[in-house]
């Protein structure tokens, strides 16, 4: 099978999560969290990734969840250490643990997809020529962290994307969080920042923040709030939110996609690891009989 609803391109990761005195090694990355959530919702989903062969257990886990994975071997597996600094888990320090290297065209299989989702962990995975080449293959989604989160020695720092005026018009769906949006626009107000990114050329902007998500689509704004009682599964929140938004958005309007994404994200944040729920769970969270 080489036809999919969504193909995610990005490094899967071997991360370290530090909360207080608890330190845990876990699989991670947007391709990991996003694809598993989509698979559990019944979407045909594939991941194109690269990692160290000794860490292919991450690939096997994804395949067991219903994801088709095309993995290339790399000298290292990418990873990030996330040290959460506050009880609400909104402040964290991050540092790179490894980097699997940039994608080349021969590592991208000949697949048909309704949407290509470029979901890098950090800058250097996908460059502007690769982004342009993928945009020629179909509709394109992009997580901006892969262009503004930059490795500088033992640190990950936010820096503006020098090619944003060229790159953003290639993107049909752009995902940013509030910090990334401010780096790209210089604007702290999320509404102004999201609108500015759309004016720069991004077709549709999905901005995630600690209370929910803001969507700017076709000149209109839509918002949906998260509703959760636990932050045990905070890591992977934005990845899950964006992937589910994209999946529902394939055949539904942006306001509906925002509500569904917020509901799944609210469920995911309560439990560590990828979201493995069902449409019934989502419908109950939204308060509908069915979806």
Number of C-alpha atoms within 10 A of each C-alpha: 7 11 14 17 18 26 27 26 25 26 31 30 28 20 21 20 17 17 16 11 5 8 13 10 12 14 19 25 23 27 29 28 26 29 31 29 28 28 23 18 19 13 19 22 25 29 29 21 26 30 25 16 15 12 16 17 11 17 23 13 14 21 16 10 16 18 24 22 20 15 19 16 16 17 14 18 23 25 25 23 21 19 19 19 14 11 10 11 15 11 12 13 14 17 18 21 17 17 23 22 18 18 20 11 11 7 15 16 10 10 13 16 21 17 23 26 29 27 28 26 28 27 21 18 24 21 16 15 11 15 18 16 12 20 17 11 15 14 17 24 30 27 27 24 22 20 27 23 21 20 17 11 9 10 15 19 15 20 16 17 19 11 11 19 13 13 20 22 16 24 24 20 26 27 26 26 20 20 17 24 27 19 16 22 16 14 16 14 11 19 16 15 23 31 20 19 23 21 13 16 19 26 21 23 27 26 26 27 18 14 12 21 25 24 26 25 20 11 11 11 16 16 17 20 19 19 17 14 10 14 17 14 18 20 22 21 26 25 25 28 29 30 27 24 26 24 26 20 17 14 9 12 11 24 20 15 24 26 23 25 28 30 26 28 30 26 22 28 25 17 16 14 20 22 26 17 17 14 15 14 14 24 16 13 17 16 10 10 9 11 10
